[in-house]
Amino acid sequence: MKILLYGINYSPELTGIGKYSGEFARWCAQQGHEVRVVTAPAYYPDWKVSGEFSAVKYQRLVEDGVLVTRCPLFVPSQPSAVKRMLHLLSFSLTSSVALFANFRWKPDLIIHVAPTLFCSAWTWLFSRLLRAQSVLHIQDFEVDAMFGLSMAGGGTFKKIAYGLERAVLSSFDRVSTISPGMIKRARDKGVAPGKLILFPNWSELERFQDVQIDTRFLASLGVDSDKKLVLYSGSMGEKQGLEAVLETAFQFKDRQDIQFLLVGEGGAKRKLISECEARQLGNVLFASMQPYESLPTLLAAADCHLVVQRRGAADSVLPSKLTNILAVGGNAVITADRETSLGELTQDWPGIACLVEPDSVSALVAGVEEVLLMRSPNAVALDYAGKHLDKNVILNNFMANFF
C-alpha cells in the first residue's frame, strides 16, 4: 500500500505528536508499505528549528526508509495566540505545494494528523482528486484547546471556528483519535460512529522493562539519588499550567528529602526558571530534553511523576508522556476531572495513578504526598501497559481498518 502521512510534527522531535508520527511511518515502511511524509522541520517543543533543518527552504530526504519532505514555515521564538495562528497558516500554505507534488505517485491512503486543521482542506481535495482513502487522525482537538485555555475570544469567532471544525470532521472517510473520551467528543461533534477509529498512542514496551537506576546519569542532571525525585518531563507550554508545580515545590521547600526536576523545553520554560530563581526554590532543578535512549532511565528514577494539565485541556489534548510512565511502572499524579478519559482510567484501573483536581495547588501537594508513599514499581501500571500499550498490537489493529 502507498501511504502518505501529512502533519506539522515528525521525528526527530522527541515529545508529543512528532514522536508517534515518526514511529508510525517507520513501522509502516518496515511492514513493506511505501511511505511518504509531508511535514515541517523539527522545531518542537523548544520552538526553534534545529541546525540540520531549515525554516526557509524545502528539504527532501529518505529517513529510515521513508521519503520525507520538510516544508518551510514561520516558527515564533515566543509563541502567542496570534503568532501560533501565523505559524500554522504558514505551514498550511507551504505544505500544500509539497502535498500536491505527490499527485503522480497516487497514494492509496492519506492520513492527516491534527493539529493543524488548517491543512485539512488540502487533504480533502487531494484525496478526492485521487479517490484515495482519507483519515483525519486527531491527536489534539485544537479548537477545544484554544477556547478551553482562553487562547482566543468567543462570540462569533467561536461559532465560526466550531462550524468549520464540524465541516472538516464530516469531510473525511474515517476519523481516528487517541482515547475513548476523545472518540465520544468526536461523536458529539457530529462524526458518524461508523467512521470513528480508536487509535491510541503506544509505548515500545521492551525499552521500558526492568530498567536499572543509573546514579551517574542522575548526577549529570544535578539530582541527588538519595532524595525522592518528583519529575515532570515533557513540553513546557501554556496548557500544562506548570506554575502550579513551582507552587507545589514551594510547599515542600523545607523537606530536605525531596527534589523536583523539570525536564523539557517550551514557550513557558524561561518564565518558569525566572520565577524559580526569584523565589529561591533550591529544591527545583531544570534540564534540557534528554535523548530518547535515556528516557527509560530518567522515568525509572522518579518516585513521583507529574502529569499536569490546566482544566479545559483534558480530552482536548491527552498527555503522550503517560504511556511511557505506565510502561516503566511509574507512580503518577494526574490532574484531570473525573469525567475525562484520564479520570475514567484511574477509576477503571484503581491504583494506576493518583487523580487530583486540576488548577489546585493544595490538591497537587496532597497528590504528591500520596504518590510518594506508593509502592514502586506500580504493578497496576505495568499490567495496564502490557495489555493496552503494546506498539505492534496497536499499529496492526489500526492498519487492519484499511484492508
N, C-alpha and C positions, 0 to 999 in steps of 0.2 A: 504494500500500500504506500502511496505517496502522501506524506503528512506535512502540512505547513503549520507551524506554530507562530503566532503573532502576538507580541506583547512587549511592553516597555522594559520589563525587568528580566534578566537572564544571568546565567553564570558568566564570570566567576563571583558574582555577588553571593555572599555567604549567609545572608539572613533574608527571611521573608520570601516573597514570591519568586525572585530570581533563582534561588537555590532549587526550588521544586520544579520550575520550568526547565532548568538545565538538566536535572536528573531525569525528568520525563523524556526529554528529547534524546538524551544519550541512551536511555533504556530502549526506546523505540528503535533506534538505529541498531542496537545490539540484537534486537529480535528480528532483524532483516528488513525493516521498513526503510524506505528512502525518505529522509527527513531534512527539511529546511526550516530555518528560523529567521524571522524579521524582528529585530529588536533594537535597543539603544546601546551605546557604550556603557559599561559598568560604571555606576555612579552612586549607588545606594548601599549603606544608609548614611554615608558621610556627605552626600550631596556635593561630590567632587569627582570629575571624570579622572580615572587613574591613568598613569603615564603611558601605558601601552595602547590606550584607546584615544579617539579623537571626538571632540564635541562639534567639530565644524566640517567633517567630511565623511563620506560613506566608506565603510570597510567591509570587505567580503573575504571570509576565510573559512576553511574547513577546520572545525574544532571537534575533536573526538568523534570523527565520522559524521558530523552534522555540518551542513553548509549554512553558515551564519552570516547574515547581512546586518551590519550595525549602522544605524541612521543618525545623522547629526541632530542635536536638539539643544534647547536652552536649559541650563542647569543652574538655578539660583543658589548662591552660597548660603543665603539666609532665607529659606522659603517662607512666604506668606501666602494668604489665600489668593491674591491676585497673581503673584509670581508662580504659584503652583498651577494656576489655570494656564498661564502662558507656557509653562514647561510642558504640560500635557498637550496643548494645542500645537506646539512646535513639533513634537514627536508625531502627532497625527498627520501633519502636513508632509513632513519629510518621509515618513514611513510608507505613506500611500504610494509613493513612487516605487519604492523597493517591493512593496506587495504586488503591484501590477506587473512588475518586471518578471514575475514568475508565471505569467499567463500561459506562455507556450509550454511550460513544464507540466501544467494541468494537474494540480494536486487532487487527490480523491477526498481528503479530509482536511478541513481548515479549522483550527482551534484558536479562538481569540481569547486571550487571558485578560480579564478586567480586574483592577483598573488598567487601561483607561477606556471608558465608553466613548470617548472622542473618536476612537478608531473603528467603532462598530459599523458605521455606515459604509466605510471602505470594505470591511469584511463581508457585509451582506451583499454588496454589489458584486464583489469579486466572486463570491461563491455562487451567486445566481448566474453570472455570465458563464461560469464553468460547469454549472449544475453539479457542484461538489457538495458534500455534506458539511454543514456548518455547526460549530459548537461554540457557545459562549461559556467559558469557564470563569466563574465568579470567585475570586479569592477575597475581595473586599466589595461590599456594597458601598461604593464611593459616594453616592448621593445621600444615603442614610448617614454615613460617617460625616459628611460635610455639614449637614444640618444638625445632626445629633451632637456634634462637637462645636457648634456655633461658629463654624468657619465661613459661613455665608449667611445672608439675610433670609427673610421669609417672604410671605406675601405672594405676589405674582411670580417672582423669580422661582420660588419654591414649587409652585404649581406647574410651571413650565418644565422645570428640571424633572419632576416626578412623571410628568406626562411623556417627556422624551424617553426617560428610562423605561417606562412601560412599553412604549413602541419598540424600543431596541430589544427588550426581552422577548417580545412576541415574534420578532422577525427571524430568529434563529431556529434551525431544525431541532436542536437539543440545547438545554441549559444545564450545566453541572455546577455544583458548589460543594463546599468542604465540610459541612456539618448538617445534622438533622434540623437544627434551628434555622439555618440559612436556607435549607430546602423549603421549610414552612414559609419563610419570608418571601422567597421567590414565588411560591404558590399564591400568597396573599397579594402579590403584585400582578397577578393575572396569568402566570405561566401555567399551562395545562399540565396536570400531574403526569401524563404520559410522556411529556417532553423532558422531565427532570431526571437527572442522574446524580446520585451521591458519589462524589469523588474526593474523599478526604485526603489531607496531607498525611505523610507517612514518615517512617524512620528506617534507616539502614540498621536494623536491629543488631546485626553481628558486630558493628563498630562499637556499640554501647553496652555490651555484655561483659561482666567480670572485669571491669576497669579498676586498675590499682591507683591509689593515691600517689602522686608524684610531688614530693616536697620541694624538689629543686624547681619544678615548673611554677609552683605556688610562690616560692621565694622570688622568682623573676618578676612576679606581679606585685611584690611587696606584701604578700599575705603571710601571716604567721600561722603555720599549720597547727599550732597548739590551741588556737582560738576557734570558736564556732564561726562558720562563714555563712553570711546571708548574701546571696548572689542575685543580681539582676544582669542578664545577658541578652542583648538584642538592640533594636533600634531605640534611639533616644529622641522621640518626637513629641508632638502635641497630644496624640491620642493616648499615650502611656500615662500621663499625669505623674511624672517621676518626682515632682516637688514633694509629693506625699511620702516618698521613700526617704528623702532627706529629713523631713519632719519626724519620721519614724526613727531614723538613726539618731536624731537629737534626743528622743525619748530614751534611747539606750546608751547615751554618751558616758554614763557612769559605770556601765558594765564592761569591765576590762577583759572579759572572756568572749566578747562578741565583736566581729568585724564585718563591715559592709563593703561589698565590691560591686561596682557598676562597670560592666564591660560592653563596649559598643561605640557606635557613632550616631550622629543625627543632629538635626537643627537645634535641639534644646541642650546639647551637651555643654556648650560654652557657658550658657547661663547657669546650669547646674553646678559646674565647677566653681564659678564665681560666688554663687550663693554658699556653697560648702566652705570656701575659704573665708567668706565674710562671717560665717557663724562658727568658724574654728572647729569644724567637725573632724576631729582627729581619728574617728573610727570609720571614716569613709575613704575608700580608695577608688580611683578611676583607672581603667585600662582600655587600650585600643582593641578593636575587633581581633580575635585570635584566629589563626588558620584552622580550617575545618579538621585537620588532623589532630589538633589539640583540644577540640571541643569535648570529646568524651572525658578526657582528663579533667577539664575545667568543670563540667557538670557533675562529675562523680565526687568532686571535692566539696561541694556545697552541702551544708547541713540544712539550709532553708533556701528554696528558690522563690523568687518574686515574679509572679505572672500578673502584672498590674495593667489595668486599663481604666480610663475615665468612664463614668456612666454615659451611656449612649453609644459606646464603641462596640460592646459585646454584641454578637450576632450581626453586626455590620462588618466587623473585622475580627478574625479569630487568630490569636497569637500562635504563630507557627512554632515558636520555641518549645511549646508544651510537649510536642511529640517526642523530642529527644530527652526532655526531662523525665518523662514517663518511662522511656526506653532504658534509661540508666538507673531507674528505680529511685528517682529523687523525690523528696518531700517538698511540696509547694504550697504557698499561699496564693489563691486565685481571687482577684477582685472582680466580682460579677454578680448580677442579680440572679435569684433562684430560677426564674423563668427562662433564662438564656440557655444556650447549648452547654456552656461551661457549668452553669448551675445544675442543669439536669445530669451532666456527667458525674458530679460529686454526689448527687442523690442516688443515681443508678449504681454507682460503684462506691459504697461507703468506705472511707479510709483512703481513697485515692489521692485526695488533696484536702486542704482546708479552704472552704469558701467563705469570703467575708464581703461585707458591703463595700461597693466602690465609693471613691471620693470621701473616705472616712479614715483619718489618721488613727483614731482610737481603735477602730476595727482592724486596721492593718497591724498595729502594735500587738493586739491580742492574738492575731493570726500568727505572727512571727513567734510569739511566746509558745503558742500551742504546737507549732511545727517543730520547734527546737527540742520538744520532748518526745517526738515521734521516733519510732524505731527505723533504722536505715540499714540496708535498702528497703524501700517500700514494696512489700510483696504484692499489694493490690495493683500498684502502678505497673510492676513487671508483668503481672498476669494480664492486665488490660492491653499492654503493648504487644505481648505475644499473640493475642487474639485479634487485635484490631489495627495494628500499625505496621504490619509487615509490607515492605515496599513492593515486592514481587506480586503478592496476592492482590493488593490494591490496584496496581497498574494492569495486571491481567484482567481483573474484573471490569475496569473501565473500558479497555480496548475491546472486550467481548461485545460491547454495545454496537459495534460498527462492522460486524462480520455476519 
